[in-house]
Amino acid sequence: MRKRIDFLRWTIVPTIFVLCAGAALGQFDIDMVDVPTSTFLMGDPWSEGSADELPVHGVAVDPGFRIGRFEITNGEYASALNWAKISASSLPPEERFTDSGGGAYNGGALYVNGRLAIDLSHPACDILYDSVGPLGLFSARVRQDTGGNDLSMADHPTVMVTWWGALAFCNWQSRREGLPVAYDLTGFQTLDPDALSFNRSSAVGYRLPTEAEWEMAAAWDSSRGHPIADGHWRYGFPSDTASFAWANYYNGIDFNNPLSLAFAPYTSPVGFFDGVNAGRYGATNDAVTSAGCYDMSGNVAEWCQDWYHVDYTGAPATADPWEIPVGTERVLRGGSWVFGTDIRSAARLSDTPAAAPAPGFYGFRVAMNSATVAPTPTPTPVRPHLDSLTPSLTTDDSVIAGLTVRIAGVNFSSVDLENTVYLDNGSTVMNVSTSGANGTGTNVEFVVPAGILPALESDYPVSVDVLVDTNGTTSDNVLVLTINLKTVGLEFVRVPAGSFLMGDPWNEGNADERPVHEVEFDRDYLIGKYEITNHQFADRLNWAHQNYLLLPPEEQIANSTGGAYSGGPVYVNGRLAIDVDDSNHFCQIYFSSGEFLVEVRDGVSMIDHPVCMVTFYGALAFCNWQSRYDGMPPAYNAAGFQSNLSSALSFNPSSDVGYRLPSESEWERAAAWDPAHQAPTAGGHWRYAFVSDVIDFTRANYYDSVISTYCDPAGLLTQPFTSPAGFFNGDNVGSHDITYMSKSFHGCFDMSGNVYEWCQDNYHSSYSGAPADGSPWETSATTGRIVRGGAWNTDGALCRTANREWSGPYIRYHTIGFRIARSTDDVTDLSTSAENWTLYE
């Protein structure tokens, strides 16, 4: 159920990727309130309005109904548009959206069956369309207030929407939830009343409220006695007087504009007037109607089902819509941010169903019958995914032969597969016959003959689009799958349960390395054998970029302004994740022609070098992407990137199975502890992370301050002077001659030097009060997060296993990377695996 809005949730949203800040771009629940069977007096009991509000007349509402607690938001409408775009092949033609000419939609005003639904071309519209990926993406706009702060419009009511667009939304949402649709949109062309209306006694799906339903939900309070008005409130809130504490409207002098938006439309987030929030004119009152609805006076005028009539003479005595005789204009109710006295609950407006006037003050809320039926879910079209990939290479590695691919998760019986798959390698399109498909079933297997696909380039992934023919051509109704022909493997070492002494046993470091204390692990855990490389991070960036609809909005990548990503720093839920294409070229990943690639620098490929210029948030995002990619539940709730809540940004080491950062104690135990090493002072604690108490250039990549020299084993000419992960293995020879096998007792490489590594914990100035069970320490006096292990530019003393440093979670630097860990619980429920993923449109 949609929750009441917390002011802190949307006050100032710094550069977030606004896919939807109130309703997820996947399946969302519309918060509905139940209005029971009753009778009420409809019209203006004060006789202070227009003649069309008279005569006051009794209406029997039987049966009761359900109506939206809030107006439909930009986020919700954008979500429905994304779903309708994804689901176009399964929608009847009259429910698919197009451009003004009936062609494929590529932006601007959006039409449904020849009727304007929502005018995205107008700057007052707060929904944007960006051509991202093969399917495109609708998202809510970010606008600025008068102070220059970015504000998300996702929880503001949608505007620039016509009556036709409101009906289209109702049908899309009904189908999305597996409910019968209320409308037959062929009526958009024929204007058939039976198609454009609904049967109030039997309709099940979402629809617009009738005018009588709307007024009852807005104004009627059976417990209220009044000598003139009886149970009728003058406004759509429990008051007969209006002020800026009650509603968003124009008082004849000023617009309320509670968020101080810099330009119109001056809407407010739905449910803003709740008695908790405060706006430009101070505190709000709880402006909820007796039925439980918000914003029924002001904000936006709301489309109703009925044709407009000049007065109530002959109006139905029931809550049925008044659609006979047919009129020329549809009813709108409730006034808007631009109206004054017309925000009264009895006031009536009207306009043609194609109207979407600027600067944006028409919107809607939905209703439905109280009668419930068991929904019959319509299968959501799921993008095909790579289920299995078993490539084999020819001797010269120039072509791929015998590549077997299985596409799963698509009901091919509902599309005409025609046994053809088209492979696009970036220059030409070739078709490959499939086997075992025959246009039916949910699995298709095919073998790619030799000579079709390009060579692998230095083990870097080669992307190939697979276009599944659903309509006889490769340009119409195709399903797109991108294959990475070379996937990235992750290697882990197991650290068994047991205890160790954490801290600096030599008393040679800083005070924050003490007191030395025992930490007892009651479980095994896994930790990365190597630091995460540029190759691995780029691979997951490409996956996240190409499969954004399979990720919840808070895990999708964006640019710095929250829009569609097309290059530069990568943001995730408003937080910098990795500074791709940074001005100093410290990051070894760059974005070109729609793909993340790894640099070749000074003649050396950076594929196997540790990723850097990545923030704490970027490390957590990688963990979630990799978890989802491998079919495991993610460890983190990335929604916490905005709030920095420990409950979202942390994990439960006893139950979480997805990838995560190691806790600081997990990191130090994997780096330093060796139960067989019994030094007089240090016990089982090695000074450095390669079973040694001394450091030199044959064992680690660091900076020797005595001789003022970088190790730089790869012979790079420019910073960062990183080395390939696991370089110090006893076989490689670097700039300073041979290497020794330099892994920790537990089998990890590069835990001293190369790059600092993010850990889960917040920084504390000492170990007093630190957890003794190996869990992360996140009850914090600081927002700084721990980094451990030293780097290519730090002195050897800072590469000690007990040395502690910290950084702000938003900081990226060319000396900080990370390795990942996970608990060892078996994964028995892969409900997040690709076959069962939800589309987050």
Residue pairs with C-beta under 8 A, 6 or more apart in sequence:
1 29
1 31
2 22
2 23
2 28
2 29
2 30
2 31
2 69
2 70
3 31
4 271
4 274
5 22
5 155
5 269
5 270
5 271
5 272
5 274
5 277
6 276
7 272
7 276
7 277
7 278
9 21
9 22
9 155
10 21
10 22
10 151
10 152
10 154
10 155
10 269
12 145
12 149
12 150
12 151
13 21
13 142
13 150
13 151
13 152
13 562
13 574
13 642
14 149
14 150
14 574
15 142
15 150
15 560
15 561
15 562
15 571
15 574
16 142
16 150
16 152
16 558
16 562
16 571
16 573
16 574
16 642
17 139
17 553
17 556
17 557
17 558
17 559
17 562
17 563
17 571
17 572
17 573
17 574
18 75
18 139
18 140
18 141
18 142
18 152
18 153
18 154
18 562
19 25
19 75
19 78
19 137
19 139
19 140
19 154
19 553
19 556
19 840
20 28
20 73
20 74
20 75
20 76
20 78
20 79
20 139
20 140
20 154
20 553
21 75
21 140
21 152
21 154
21 155
22 73
22 75
22 76
22 154
22 155
22 269
22 270
23 73
23 75
23 76
23 79
23 154
24 79
24 552
24 553
24 840
25 75
25 78
25 79
25 82
25 139
25 552
25 553
25 840
25 841
26 79
26 552
26 553
26 838
26 839
26 840
26 841
27 176
27 177
27 838
28 76
28 79
30 68
30 72
30 76
30 173
30 206
30 366
31 68
31 69
31 70
32 66
32 67
32 68
32 69
32 366
32 368
33 66
33 67
33 68
33 69
33 217
33 291
33 292
33 293
34 64
34 65
34 66
34 370
35 61
35 64
35 65
35 66
35 67
35 213
35 216
35 217
35 291
36 64
37 61
37 62
37 63
37 64
38 61
38 64
38 216
38 220
38 222
39 58
39 59
39 60
39 61
40 58
40 59
40 61
40 215
40 216
40 219
40 220
40 222
40 231
40 232
41 56
41 57
41 58
41 59
41 220
41 230
41 231
41 232
42 56
42 57
42 58
42 59
42 212
42 215
42 216
42 312
42 315
43 53
43 54
43 55
43 56
43 57
43 312
43 346
44 53
44 54
44 56
44 344
44 346
44 347
45 56
45 228
45 229
45 230
45 232
45 346
46 228
46 229
46 234
47 54
49 344
49 346
49 347
50 347
50 348
51 310
51 311
52 308
52 309
52 310
52 311
52 312
52 348
53 311
53 312
53 346
53 347
53 348
54 311
54 312
55 311
55 312
55 313
56 312
57 312
57 315
57 317
58 317
59 212
59 216
59 316
59 317
59 318
59 319
60 317
60 318
60 319
61 212
61 213
61 216
61 318
61 319
62 318
62 319
63 201
63 369
63 370
63 371
64 370
65 200
65 209
65 213
65 319
65 367
65 368
65 369
65 370
66 367
66 368
66 369
66 370
67 209
67 213
67 214
67 217
67 291
67 293
67 365
67 366
67 367
68 293
68 365
68 366
68 367
69 271
69 292
69 293
69 294
70 157
70 270
70 271
70 293
70 294
70 295
70 365
71 157
71 158
71 270
71 295
71 299
71 300
71 302
71 363
71 364
71 365
72 157
72 158
72 166
72 169
72 363
72 364
72 365
72 366
73 140
73 154
73 155
73 156
73 157
73 158
73 270
74 126
74 127
74 140
74 141
74 153
74 154
74 155
74 156
74 157
74 158
75 140
75 154
75 155
76 158
77 118
77 127
77 158
77 161
77 169
78 127
78 138
78 139
78 140
78 154
79 138
79 841
80 169
80 172
80 173
80 176
81 97
81 110
81 127
81 138
81 172
81 841
82 135
82 137
82 138
82 549
82 841
83 172
83 176
83 380
83 839
83 841
84 91
84 95
84 96
84 97
84 168
84 172
85 97
85 105
85 135
85 136
85 138
85 841
86 135
86 380
86 381
86 383
86 549
86 839
86 841
87 175
87 380
87 381
88 96
88 477
89 381
89 414
89 415
89 470
89 477
90 378
90 379
90 381
90 414
91 175
92 185
93 113
94 112
94 113
94 184
94 185
94 186
94 188
94 189
95 112
95 113
95 168
95 171
95 172
95 175
95 185
96 112
97 105
97 110
97 111
97 112
97 117
97 168
98 104
98 105
98 110
98 111
98 112
99 105
99 106
99 108
99 109
99 110
99 111
100 108
100 109
100 111
100 116
102 111
102 114
105 129
105 136
106 131
106 136
107 120
107 121
107 129
107 131
108 120
108 121
108 129
109 116
109 118
109 119
109 120
109 121
109 122
110 116
110 117
110 118
110 119
110 120
110 165
111 117
112 164
112 165
112 168
112 185
112 188
113 185
113 186
113 188
113 189
114 188
114 189
115 162
115 164
115 188
115 189
115 353
115 354
116 162
116 164
116 165
116 354
116 356
117 161
117 162
117 164
117 165
117 168
118 125
118 127
118 158
118 160
118 161
118 162
118 165
118 356
119 125
119 160
119 162
119 356
120 127
120 128
120 129
120 160
122 160
122 356
122 358
122 360
124 159
124 160
124 264
124 265
124 358
124 359
124 360
125 141
125 159
125 160
125 360
126 140
126 141
126 143
126 153
126 156
126 158
126 159
126 265
126 267
126 360
127 138
127 139
127 140
127 141
127 158
128 138
128 139
128 140
128 141
128 563
129 136
129 137
129 138
130 136
130 137
130 139
130 563
130 564
131 137
131 564
132 548
132 564
132 565
133 545
133 546
133 548
133 549
134 465
134 480
135 480
135 549
137 548
137 564
137 841
138 841
139 563
139 564
140 152
140 153
140 154
140 156
141 153
142 150
142 151
142 152
142 153
142 561
142 562
142 563
143 150
143 151
143 153
143 261
143 262
143 263
144 150
144 151
144 261
144 262
145 151
145 259
145 260
145 261
145 262
146 260
146 261
146 262
147 260
150 561
150 562
151 259
151 261
152 562
153 267
155 269
155 270
156 267
156 268
156 269
156 270
157 267
157 270
157 295
157 299
157 300
157 363
158 363
158 364
159 265
159 267
159 300
159 356
159 360
159 361
159 362
159 363
160 356
160 358
160 360
160 362
161 169
161 303
161 356
161 362
161 363
161 364
162 353
162 354
162 355
162 356
162 362
163 208
163 303
163 330
163 353
163 354
163 355
164 188
164 353
164 354
165 356
166 208
166 303
166 364
167 183
167 185
167 196
167 207
167 208
168 185
169 206
169 364
169 366
170 181
170 182
170 183
170 205
170 206
170 207
170 208
170 366
171 181
171 182
171 183
171 185
171 205
171 206
173 205
173 206
173 366
174 180
174 181
174 182
174 204
174 205
174 206
175 181
175 378
176 378
176 380
177 375
177 377
178 375
178 376
178 377
178 378
179 204
179 205
179 206
179 373
179 375
180 203
180 204
180 205
180 373
181 205
182 198
182 203
182 204
182 205
182 206
182 207
182 368
183 195
183 196
183 197
183 198
183 207
184 192
184 194
184 195
184 196
185 195
186 192
186 195
187 193
187 194
187 195
187 196
188 196
191 326
193 323
193 324
193 326
196 323
197 305
197 321
197 323
198 207
198 305
198 321
200 210
200 318
200 319
200 320
200 321
200 369
201 369
202 369
202 371
203 368
203 369
204 368
204 369
204 371
204 372
204 373
205 368
206 366
206 367
206 368
207 305
207 366
207 367
207 368
208 303
208 304
208 305
208 364
208 366
208 367
209 217
209 304
209 305
209 365
209 366
209 367
210 304
210 305
210 306
210 319
210 320
210 321
210 322
210 367
211 304
211 305
211 306
211 321
211 322
211 331
211 333
211 348
212 316
212 318
212 319
212 320
213 319
213 367
214 296
214 302
214 304
214 333
214 334
215 333
215 345
215 346
216 291
216 319
217 289
217 291
217 293
217 296
218 236
218 289
218 291
218 293
218 296
218 297
218 333
218 334
218 345
219 232
219 233
219 234
219 235
219 236
219 289
219 345
219 346
220 231
220 232
220 233
220 290
220 291
221 231
221 232
221 233
221 238
221 289
221 290
222 231
222 290
223 231
223 290
224 230
224 231
224 232
224 233
224 290
225 231
226 232
229 240
232 345
232 346
233 239
233 240
233 289
233 290
233 345
234 240
234 241
234 344
234 345
234 346
235 241
235 242
235 246
235 247
235 297
235 343
235 344
235 345
236 247
236 287
236 289
236 293
236 295
236 296
236 297
236 298
236 334
236 343
236 345
237 246
237 247
237 273
237 285
237 287
237 288
237 289
237 296
237 297
238 287
238 288
238 289
238 290
239 246
239 285
242 249
242 251
242 297
242 343
244 251
244 256
244 258
244 279
244 281
244 282
245 273
245 281
245 282
245 283
245 284
245 285
246 273
246 284
246 285
246 287
246 297
247 256
247 273
247 287
247 295
247 297
247 298
247 299
247 343
248 256
248 257
248 258
248 266
248 267
248 268
248 272
248 273
248 295
248 298
248 299
248 337
249 255
249 256
249 297
249 298
249 335
249 336
249 337
249 338
249 339
249 340
249 343
250 256
250 337
250 338
250 339
250 340
251 340
252 340
255 266
255 337
255 338
256 266
256 268
256 279
256 280
256 281
256 298
256 337
257 266
257 268
257 280
257 337
258 268
258 272
258 277
258 279
258 280
258 281
258 284
259 268
259 269
259 279
259 280
260 280
261 267
264 338
264 359
264 360
265 337
265 338
265 359
265 360
265 361
266 337
266 338
267 299
267 300
267 337
267 360
268 279
268 295
268 299
268 337
270 294
270 295
270 299
271 294
271 295
272 279
272 284
272 295
273 284
273 285
273 286
273 287
273 294
273 295
274 284
274 286
274 287
274 288
274 294
275 283
275 284
275 285
275 286
276 284
277 283
277 284
278 284
287 294
287 295
287 297
288 294
289 296
293 365
295 334
296 302
296 333
296 334
296 345
297 334
297 335
297 343
297 344
297 345
298 334
298 335
298 336
298 337
298 339
298 343
299 334
299 336
299 337
299 363
300 334
300 336
300 337
300 360
300 361
300 362
300 363
301 332
301 333
301 334
301 335
301 336
301 339
301 349
301 361
301 362
301 363
302 332
302 333
302 334
302 362
302 363
302 364
302 365
303 330
303 331
303 332
303 362
303 363
303 364
304 321
304 330
304 331
304 332
304 333
305 321
305 323
305 330
305 331
306 321
306 322
306 323
306 330
306 331
307 322
307 323
307 325
307 326
307 327
307 328
307 329
307 330
307 331
308 327
308 328
308 329
308 330
308 331
308 348
308 350
309 315
309 322
309 327
315 322
316 322
328 352
329 350
329 351
329 352
329 353
330 350
330 351
330 352
330 353
331 348
331 349
331 350
332 348
332 349
332 350
332 351
332 362
333 347
333 348
333 349
334 343
334 345
335 342
335 343
335 344
335 347
335 349
336 343
336 361
336 362
337 361
338 359
338 361
339 361
341 347
342 349
351 357
351 362
355 362
356 362
379 411
380 838
380 839
381 410
381 479
381 839
382 409
382 410
382 837
382 839
383 409
383 479
383 480
383 481
383 547
383 549
383 550
383 839
384 407
384 408
384 409
384 410
384 466
384 468
384 479
384 480
384 481
385 407
385 408
385 409
385 481
385 547
385 550
385 834
385 835
385 837
386 405
386 407
386 481
386 483
386 484
387 405
387 406
387 407
387 408
387 443
387 834
387 835
388 404
388 405
388 406
389 403
389 404
389 405
389 483
389 485
389 487
390 402
390 403
390 404
391 400
391 402
391 403
391 485
392 400
392 401
392 402
392 403
393 400
393 401
393 456
394 400
394 401
394 450
397 455
397 456
398 455
399 450
399 451
399 452
399 453
399 454
399 455
400 448
400 450
400 452
400 453
400 456
400 485
401 448
401 449
401 450
401 451
402 447
402 448
402 450
403 447
403 448
403 453
403 485
404 445
404 446
404 447
404 448
405 445
405 446
405 448
405 466
405 483
406 443
406 444
406 445
407 443
407 444
407 466
407 468
407 481
408 442
408 443
408 834
408 835
409 442
409 834
409 835
410 442
410 444
410 468
410 479
411 442
412 437
412 439
412 440
412 441
412 442
412 444
413 439
413 440
413 441
415 470
415 471
415 477
415 479
416 439
416 469
416 470
416 471
416 472
417 434
417 437
417 438
417 439
417 444
417 468
417 469
417 470
418 439
418 469
418 472
419 433
419 434
419 437
419 438
419 439
420 431
420 432
420 433
420 434
420 469
421 431
421 432
421 433
421 434
421 444
421 446
421 466
421 467
421 468
421 469
422 429
422 430
422 431
422 432
422 466
422 467
422 468
422 469
422 474
422 478
423 429
423 430
423 431
423 432
423 448
423 452
423 453
423 464
423 465
423 466
423 467
424 464
424 465
424 466
424 467
425 452
425 453
425 454
425 464
426 454
429 467
429 474
430 452
431 469
432 446
432 447
432 448
432 449
432 452
433 446
434 444
434 445
434 446
435 445
435 446
435 447
436 443
436 444
436 445
437 444
437 445
437 446
444 468
453 462
453 464
453 485
454 462
455 462
456 462
456 485
456 486
458 605
458 607
459 486
459 535
459 607
460 486
460 535
460 597
460 598
460 607
461 484
461 485
461 486
461 487
461 488
461 539
461 542
462 484
462 485
462 486
463 482
463 483
463 484
463 485
463 542
463 546
463 595
464 482
464 483
464 485
465 480
465 481
465 482
466 480
466 481
466 482
466 483
467 474
467 478
467 479
467 480
468 478
468 479
468 481
469 478
470 476
470 477
470 478
470 479
471 477
471 478
482 546
484 539
484 542
484 543
487 539
488 535
488 536
488 539
488 540
490 528
490 536
490 626
490 820
491 528
491 529
491 530
492 526
492 527
492 528
492 529
492 821
492 822
493 526
493 527
493 528
493 529
493 670
493 746
493 747
493 748
494 524
494 525
494 526
494 746
494 824
495 521
495 524
495 525
495 526
495 527
495 666
495 669
495 670
495 746
496 524
497 521
497 522
497 523
497 524
498 520
498 521
498 675
499 518
499 519
499 520
499 521
500 518
500 519
500 668
500 669
500 672
500 673
500 684
500 685
501 516
501 517
501 518
501 519
501 673
501 683
501 684
501 685
502 516
502 517
502 518
502 519
502 665
502 668
502 669
502 767
502 770
503 513
503 514
503 515
503 516
503 517
503 767
503 802
504 513
504 514
504 516
504 800
504 802
504 803
505 516
505 681
505 682
505 683
505 685
505 802
506 681
506 682
506 687
507 514
508 797
508 800
509 797
509 800
509 802
509 803
509 804
510 803
510 804
511 765
511 766
512 763
512 764
512 765
512 766
512 767
512 804
513 767
513 802
513 803
513 804
514 766
514 767
515 766
515 767
515 768
516 767
517 767
517 770
517 772
518 772
519 665
519 669
519 771
519 772
519 773
519 774
520 772
520 773
520 774
521 666
521 669
521 773
521 774
522 773
523 653
523 654
523 774
523 823
523 824
524 824
525 653
525 662
525 666
525 774
525 821
525 822
525 823
525 824
526 821
526 822
526 823
526 824
527 662
527 666
527 667
527 670
527 746
527 748
527 819
527 820
527 821
528 748
528 819
528 820
528 821
529 726
529 747
529 748
529 749
530 610
530 725
530 726
530 748
530 749
530 750
530 819
531 610
531 611
531 725
531 749
531 750
531 754
531 755
531 757
531 817
531 818
531 819
532 610
532 611
532 619
532 622
532 817
532 818
532 819
532 820
533 607
533 608
533 609
533 610
533 611
533 724
533 725
534 588
534 589
534 598
534 599
534 606
534 607
534 608
534 609
534 610
534 611
535 598
535 607
535 608
536 611
537 578
537 589
537 611
537 614
537 622
538 589
538 596
538 597
538 598
540 622
540 625
540 626
540 629
541 557
541 570
541 578
541 580
541 589
541 596
542 595
542 596
543 625
543 629
544 551
544 555
544 556
544 557
544 621
544 625
545 557
545 565
545 594
545 596
548 556
548 557
548 840
549 839
549 840
549 841
550 628
550 834
550 837
550 838
550 839
550 840
551 625
551 628
551 840
552 638
552 840
553 573
553 840
554 572
554 573
554 637
554 638
554 639
554 641
555 572
555 573
555 621
555 624
555 625
555 628
555 634
555 638
556 572
556 840
557 565
557 570
557 571
557 572
557 577
558 564
558 565
558 570
558 571
558 572
559 565
559 566
559 567
559 568
559 569
559 570
559 571
560 568
560 569
560 571
560 576
562 571
562 574
566 591
567 580
567 581
567 591
568 580
568 581
568 591
569 576
569 577
569 578
569 579
569 580
569 581
569 582
570 576
570 577
570 578
570 579
570 580
570 618
571 577
572 617
572 618
572 621
572 638
572 641
573 617
573 638
573 639
573 641
573 642
574 641
574 642
575 615
575 617
575 641
575 642
575 809
575 810
576 615
576 617
576 618
576 810
576 812
577 614
577 615
577 617
577 618
577 621
578 587
578 589
578 611
578 613
578 614
578 615
578 618
578 812
579 586
579 587
579 613
579 812
580 587
580 589
580 590
580 591
580 596
580 613
581 587
581 590
581 591
582 613
582 812
584 814
585 599
585 718
586 612
586 613
586 719
586 720
586 813
586 814
587 612
587 613
587 814
588 598
588 599
588 601
588 606
588 609
588 611
588 612
589 596
589 597
589 598
589 599
589 611
590 596
590 597
590 598
590 599
591 597
598 605
598 606
598 607
599 605
599 606
600 606
601 716
601 718
602 715
602 716
602 717
602 718
604 714
604 715
604 716
606 722
608 724
608 725
609 714
609 722
609 723
609 724
609 725
610 722
610 725
610 750
610 754
610 755
610 817
611 817
611 818
612 720
612 722
612 755
612 812
612 813
612 814
612 815
612 816
612 817
613 812
613 813
613 814
613 816
614 622
614 758
614 812
614 816
614 817
614 818
615 809
615 810
615 811
615 812
616 758
616 785
616 807
616 809
616 810
616 811
617 641
617 809
617 810
618 812
619 661
619 758
619 818
619 820
620 636
620 638
620 641
620 649
620 660
620 661
621 638
622 659
622 818
622 820
623 634
623 635
623 636
623 658
623 659
623 660
623 661
623 820
624 634
624 635
624 636
624 638
624 658
624 659
626 659
626 820
627 633
627 634
627 635
627 658
627 659
627 832
628 634
628 832
628 837
630 659
631 827
631 830
631 832
631 833
631 834
632 657
632 658
632 659
632 827
632 830
632 832
633 656
633 657
633 658
633 827
633 829
633 831
633 832
634 658
634 832
635 651
635 656
635 657
635 658
635 659
635 660
635 822
636 648
636 649
636 650
636 651
636 658
636 660
637 647
637 648
637 649
638 648
639 648
640 647
640 648
640 649
641 648
641 649
644 783
644 809
646 778
646 779
646 780
649 778
650 760
650 776
650 778
651 658
651 660
651 760
651 776
653 663
653 774
653 775
653 776
653 823
654 823
655 823
655 825
656 822
656 823
656 825
657 822
657 823
657 825
657 826
657 827
658 822
659 820
659 821
659 822
660 760
660 820
660 821
660 822
661 758
661 759
661 760
661 818
661 820
661 821
662 670
662 759
662 760
662 819
662 820
662 821
663 759
663 760
663 761
663 774
663 775
663 776
663 777
663 821
664 759
664 760
664 761
664 776
664 777
664 786
664 788
664 804
665 770
665 771
665 774
665 775
666 774
666 821
667 751
667 757
667 759
667 788
667 789
668 788
668 801
668 802
669 746
669 774
670 744
670 746
670 748
670 751
671 689
671 744
671 748
671 751
671 752
671 788
671 789
671 801
672 685
672 686
672 687
672 689
672 744
672 801
672 802
673 684
673 685
673 686
673 745
673 746
674 684
674 685
674 686
674 691
674 744
674 745
675 684
676 684
676 745
677 683
677 684
677 685
677 686
677 691
677 745
678 684
679 685
679 693
682 693
685 801
685 802
686 692
686 693
686 744
686 745
686 801
687 693
687 694
687 695
687 800
687 801
687 802
688 694
688 695
688 699
688 700
688 752
688 799
688 800
688 801
689 744
689 748
689 750
689 751
689 752
689 789
689 799
689 801
690 699
690 700
690 728
690 740
690 742
690 743
690 744
690 751
690 752
691 743
691 744
691 745
692 699
692 742
695 702
695 752
695 753
695 796
695 799
697 704
697 711
697 713
697 734
697 735
697 736
697 737
698 728
698 736
698 737
698 738
698 739
698 740
698 742
699 728
699 739
699 740
699 742
699 752
700 711
700 728
700 742
700 750
700 752
700 753
700 754
700 796
700 799
701 711
701 712
701 713
701 721
701 722
701 723
701 727
701 728
701 750
701 753
701 754
701 792
702 711
702 752
702 753
702 790
702 791
702 792
702 793
702 794
702 795
702 796
702 798
702 799
703 709
703 710
703 711
703 792
703 793
703 794
703 795
704 710
704 711
704 795
704 796
705 795
705 796
710 721
710 792
710 793
711 721
711 723
711 734
711 735
711 736
711 753
711 792
712 721
712 723
712 734
712 735
712 792
713 723
713 727
713 728
713 732
713 734
713 735
713 736
713 739
714 721
714 722
714 723
714 724
714 727
714 734
714 735
715 734
715 735
716 722
719 793
719 814
720 755
720 792
720 793
720 814
720 815
721 792
721 793
722 754
722 755
722 792
723 734
723 750
723 754
723 792
725 749
725 750
725 754
726 749
726 750
727 734
727 739
727 749
727 750
728 739
728 740
728 741
728 742
728 749
728 750
729 739
729 741
729 742
729 743
729 749
730 738
730 739
730 740
730 741
730 742
731 739
732 739
733 739
742 749
743 749
744 751
748 819
750 789
751 757
751 788
751 789
751 801
752 789
752 790
752 799
752 800
752 801
753 789
753 790
753 791
753 792
753 794
753 799
754 789
754 791
754 792
754 817
755 789
755 791
755 792
755 815
755 816
755 817
756 787
756 788
756 789
756 790
756 791
756 794
756 805
756 807
756 815
756 816
756 817
757 787
757 788
757 789
757 816
757 817
757 818
757 819
758 785
758 786
758 787
758 816
758 817
758 818
759 776
759 785
759 786
759 787
759 788
760 776
760 778
760 785
760 786
761 776
761 777
761 778
761 785
761 786
762 777
762 778
762 779
762 780
762 781
762 782
762 783
762 784
762 785
762 786
763 780
763 782
763 784
763 785
763 786
763 804
763 806
764 770
764 777
764 780
764 781
764 782
770 777
771 777
782 806
783 808
783 809
784 806
784 807
784 808
784 809
785 806
785 807
785 808
785 809
786 804
786 805
786 806
787 805
787 806
787 807
787 816
788 803
788 804
788 805
789 799
789 801
789 803
790 796
790 798
790 799
790 800
790 803
791 798
791 799
791 815
791 816
792 815
793 815
794 815
797 803
798 805
807 813
807 816
830 836
